[in-house]
């Protein structure tokens, strides 16, 4: 999906790397986050409850907390409701 994304700017050819990608909890899995991290794109995807519980069970081996920008996520839900 990210291969066909074009971000228009004022002049020149469109960028192929957006600043952030927003999604709902269905897109919260390791492969998506790794791909976005590799392309230096901010992932605005909330973590599923079962993923958070499993990560916390592992303790210090569970990795870092998933950062989540709630303000950007609210904009995503606004857009989604307008489209629906």
N, C-alpha and C positions, 0 to 999 in steps of 0.2 A: 504494500500500500504506500509506503514512504517513497518508493521509486517514482511514483507518478505525481507527487506533491510539487507544486510550484508556488513560491511565495513572491508576489508581485512587489516591486519596489518602484520608486519614482522614475528611475532611468536605468537602462541596460537590460541584460537578460535576467530572467527570474532566477532567484536562488533556489537551490534544491534542498536546503537544510533549514527547516524552521527553527525558531528559538525554543519552542516547547510543543509537545504533543499531548493533548488531553484525551483521556479515555475513561470508561467506567471500569468497575471492578472485574469485569469479564476479561479485560486485557492485562490483568495484573499477574504476569508470570515471568519467570526468570529470563527466558529467551527474548521477550520484548524489551525488558529493561536493559539487558546486556547490549542489544542492538542499538538502542537509543544512546546508551552511555558511550559506545564505541564511536558513534557519529557526533558526539558532544551535543546531544539534544536533551533538554530537560523533560522528564516524564512527569506529567501531572495525572497520575493514576493512583487512586486510593488502594490500600492493601486489603485483601480479603481477610476476614476474621480468622479462618482456619490457618492461613499462612502466618498470621501474626502469632497465633497460639503455638504453632510448630516452631517458629523461630525463637520464641521466648523459652520453650521447653529445652532447647539446645544450650541455653545460657550464653556464655561468652563465645561459644563456637557458632552461635546462630547468626552472627553478622550484625551489621549496623541497622539501625532503624531506617525504614523507608521514609525519605523526606516527601512531604506532600504540601503543595501550596493550595490552601483551601480557597483563597481569593480567585485564583485562576480556574479552579474546579467549579466554583459557582458560576463563572462566566460560561463554562462549557454546558452546564445544565440549563442556563438561560437560552443559549443558542439551540440546544436540543429541543426544548419546549416550544420555541418559536417555529422550528421546522416541522415538528409533529403536528 
